[in-house]
C-alpha cells in the first residue's frame, strides 16, 4: 500500500448479487493536495467507484479489492468506524445540491449539524465556523445565505453551500461527483476556480468524477479514464491533452466527439460508433474493441497495461504492436 | 438561401403574474420584444444560460407558448392569429425535439406505435387518411434515415439507450415531413460519444431533407458545429446575433465574450485557467442594459439607456460599447 497517498485503490471490484463485476479491477491513487479526474460515460462505473470509497454501496452489493485511506484499509473497518470517517475525513459533493440539502432547514443549520456530528464545538464557535466557511466559498453575504432555505438560493449558491458543508470538518479527501454538470458555464467556471483554491487552502485531495473532459483538462493534476468498469488510461493531465498527446483509442474517440470552438469546422464529428456496452455483456477481451477502429484479433484477450510515458499508462495492445520489430 | 421561412416580430412573453399564492412581484419578461428571422434551410442557434429565454423563444416560435404580444410569420402567415383548427392543420409543417428523450415518449406504448402516432393524429391531411401500409412504409423510411431498424419497433422506450431514444424522437418529428424543426437541447443529456452521433445525424438529415432548424443549446461547441447563425440571449432579449463564426470568434457583446471565456475546451487545455467572474447576487438592471450589473465594461450610460439590437456585416449587437 502506498503510504504517501491519501487514497490508494487497488483492484477494486463492485458487483451486485450474482451479477458480473460492474467495477472490474480498478486501481488508482491520489496524493495529498492532488486533484484526480475520474472520467467516463454513463455506465462506466465511475460513480460506483466513488460510492465504494464512501462505503455507500447498498445491499446486495459486494465490494472487493483494497481501498487504502491514509494507510488504513477501509474495507476492513466496521460500519461504525466507516461512519466516523464519512463526512469527517472523506466528504462528498454531488451534482444535485438539492438532494444533499434538506428543504426544511436553513442552510446555516444544516452546515452546523455536520459540524456538531463530528467535532466537539460549542454553539458560538460553530456559528462562527459556518459563516467563515460560507465566506471561504466566495459568498459575499454569508449571514443572508446561512439564514436562507435551499430553494431561496440560486444553483451556484446551493453548490457553494454544499461544498461548505463538505469542507466543514477539514476532510483529507473530497469526492466531487459531477459537481458542475448542472450549472451554467459561467457558474461552472467559478465553482472550478473555488475547488482549485480550496485544494490549497484546506489541503484536501480531490477525486473529481465527471463525464466532461473540458473540466478535467482545466483543473485535474492527473486523469483516469474508465470504460465499462475498467481503467482504460491513467496519467498526468499534460500527457493526455494537447496536440501531440498519445492516448488510448477510447480517449481519442471522446476527444474527437467534442466539437471544437476554434479552428476549422469539421463537416462531421469523429463520433465513436455504437454505444457503451452494458457491463453484463462486456466482451471477453478489451471492452472497447467492438467500437475501436484499431481492433484486431489480438484484442480478444484482456489488454496489458502498458506505459506510454512518465506515469502514463493505457490498457491497450497498440503500443506493443507498434514496438514489434516486424511492424511497419 | 435568403428566403425567410420563419420570422418573429416583437415577441413578448411574461410568465406567471397574479395567481392566488403569488407574491405580486412584477415578473420579469421571459421574452422582451424579441425579433428574429430564420431562412429556409438554415440553422439558427439560440444560446445563453438558464433563464435567458432561449427555450421560451423556441417554443413560442412554434406557438407552443402563446406570446403576450408580437407576431410569428411562418411562410408569410401570422401563426399567432390562426384559429386552433388552422393551427392544427399547420402543425405537420413544424415539429419539436426535446432534451429529455425519455419524457417525450409514452412509456406504455411500443416504439412502432409511437412512430405511427403523428400520421394517425394528422390523418386527414390532404383529405385522405393514410393506410396502415403507407404508415408502415413511412416508418421504414424514417428508421433507415435515423439509423434504427425494425427490431426497435417492438421495444419500449425504457429498453433503449438515450441515443436510440433521441433517434426515435427525431424520427417522430420527421414523420410528417416538416419544414421546420425546433430542437431544445436535443443532445445535452447524451454521453459525448453519442452526442456526436446525433449531431452528425441532424446535420445529415438537414442536407438530405432541406430542413430548417432552430437549435436551442447552452453548449457553444455543439452550436458552432451545427448552426449557420447564432443568437445569444440574456435576460429575455437577444444581445448578439450573427454568423456563427463571427459571433463566436469575434464576440461584440461583453456577455458573449464572458460565455466564451467560461467554456472549457479540452482541445485547448493549457490556454488559460478560467478566470472566475465575480459572484454576482445583484439583480439585473430594469432601466438600462440588462447585463450592466455583471458587465466588466460597464459605463454610466449603460445604466441609463437600454441598448437596441443593431449593426451590419452579418452581425447585430445590443451594446453601447461593442467589443468588435
HADDOCK unambig.tbl for C-alpha pairs under 7 A between the chains (distance, minus, plus):
assign (segid A and resid 41 and name CA) (segid B and resid 191 and name CA) 5.85 0.50 0.50
assign (segid A and resid 42 and name CA) (segid B and resid 191 and name CA) 6.80 0.50 0.50
assign (segid A and resid 184 and name CA) (segid B and resid 49 and name CA) 5.74 0.50 0.50
assign (segid A and resid 184 and name CA) (segid B and resid 50 and name CA) 6.75 0.50 0.50
assign (segid A and resid 185 and name CA) (segid B and resid 259 and name CA) 6.90 0.50 0.50
assign (segid A and resid 185 and name CA) (segid B and resid 262 and name CA) 5.65 0.50 0.50
assign (segid A and resid 185 and name CA) (segid B and resid 263 and name CA) 6.29 0.50 0.50
assign (segid A and resid 186 and name CA) (segid B and resid 259 and name CA) 6.34 0.50 0.50
assign (segid A and resid 186 and name CA) (segid B and resid 262 and name CA) 5.28 0.50 0.50
assign (segid A and resid 189 and name CA) (segid B and resid 262 and name CA) 5.75 0.50 0.50
assign (segid A and resid 189 and name CA) (segid B and resid 274 and name CA) 5.97 0.50 0.50
assign (segid A and resid 189 and name CA) (segid B and resid 276 and name CA) 5.75 0.50 0.50
assign (segid A and resid 190 and name CA) (segid B and resid 276 and name CA) 4.81 0.50 0.50
assign (segid A and resid 190 and name CA) (segid B and resid 277 and name CA) 6.71 0.50 0.50
assign (segid A and resid 193 and name CA) (segid B and resid 276 and name CA) 6.30 0.50 0.50
assign (segid A and resid 213 and name CA) (segid B and resid 266 and name CA) 5.91 0.50 0.50
assign (segid A and resid 214 and name CA) (segid B and resid 264 and name CA) 4.66 0.50 0.50
assign (segid A and resid 214 and name CA) (segid B and resid 265 and name CA) 5.00 0.50 0.50
assign (segid A and resid 214 and name CA) (segid B and resid 266 and name CA) 4.30 0.50 0.50
assign (segid A and resid 215 and name CA) (segid B and resid 264 and name CA) 6.11 0.50 0.50
assign (segid A and resid 217 and name CA) (segid B and resid 266 and name CA) 5.50 0.50 0.50
assign (segid A and resid 217 and name CA) (segid B and resid 269 and name CA) 5.35 0.50 0.50
assign (segid A and resid 218 and name CA) (segid B and resid 264 and name CA) 6.75 0.50 0.50
assign (segid A and resid 218 and name CA) (segid B and resid 269 and name CA) 6.12 0.50 0.50
assign (segid A and resid 218 and name CA) (segid B and resid 273 and name CA) 6.57 0.50 0.50
assign (segid A and resid 241 and name CA) (segid B and resid 266 and name CA) 6.96 0.50 0.50
assign (segid A and resid 241 and name CA) (segid B and resid 269 and name CA) 6.41 0.50 0.50
assign (segid A and resid 242 and name CA) (segid B and resid 267 and name CA) 6.48 0.50 0.50
assign (segid A and resid 242 and name CA) (segid B and resid 268 and name CA) 6.82 0.50 0.50
assign (segid A and resid 242 and name CA) (segid B and resid 269 and name CA) 6.53 0.50 0.50
assign (segid A and resid 254 and name CA) (segid B and resid 192 and name CA) 6.65 0.50 0.50
assign (segid A and resid 254 and name CA) (segid B and resid 193 and name CA) 5.88 0.50 0.50
assign (segid A and resid 257 and name CA) (segid B and resid 192 and name CA) 6.11 0.50 0.50
assign (segid A and resid 257 and name CA) (segid B and resid 193 and name CA) 5.44 0.50 0.50
assign (segid A and resid 257 and name CA) (segid B and resid 196 and name CA) 5.17 0.50 0.50
assign (segid A and resid 258 and name CA) (segid B and resid 192 and name CA) 6.66 0.50 0.50
assign (segid A and resid 259 and name CA) (segid B and resid 221 and name CA) 5.07 0.50 0.50
assign (segid A and resid 259 and name CA) (segid B and resid 222 and name CA) 5.81 0.50 0.50
assign (segid A and resid 259 and name CA) (segid B and resid 225 and name CA) 6.27 0.50 0.50
assign (segid A and resid 260 and name CA) (segid B and resid 221 and name CA) 5.69 0.50 0.50
assign (segid A and resid 261 and name CA) (segid B and resid 221 and name CA) 5.04 0.50 0.50
assign (segid A and resid 261 and name CA) (segid B and resid 224 and name CA) 6.59 0.50 0.50
assign (segid A and resid 265 and name CA) (segid B and resid 225 and name CA) 6.64 0.50 0.50
assign (segid A and resid 268 and name CA) (segid B and resid 200 and name CA) 5.78 0.50 0.50
assign (segid A and resid 269 and name CA) (segid B and resid 196 and name CA) 5.84 0.50 0.50
assign (segid A and resid 269 and name CA) (segid B and resid 200 and name CA) 6.47 0.50 0.50
assign (segid A and resid 271 and name CA) (segid B and resid 193 and name CA) 5.58 0.50 0.50
assign (segid A and resid 271 and name CA) (segid B and resid 196 and name CA) 5.02 0.50 0.50
assign (segid A and resid 271 and name CA) (segid B and resid 197 and name CA) 5.43 0.50 0.50
assign (segid A and resid 272 and name CA) (segid B and resid 193 and name CA) 5.44 0.50 0.50
assign (segid A and resid 275 and name CA) (segid B and resid 194 and name CA) 6.86 0.50 0.50
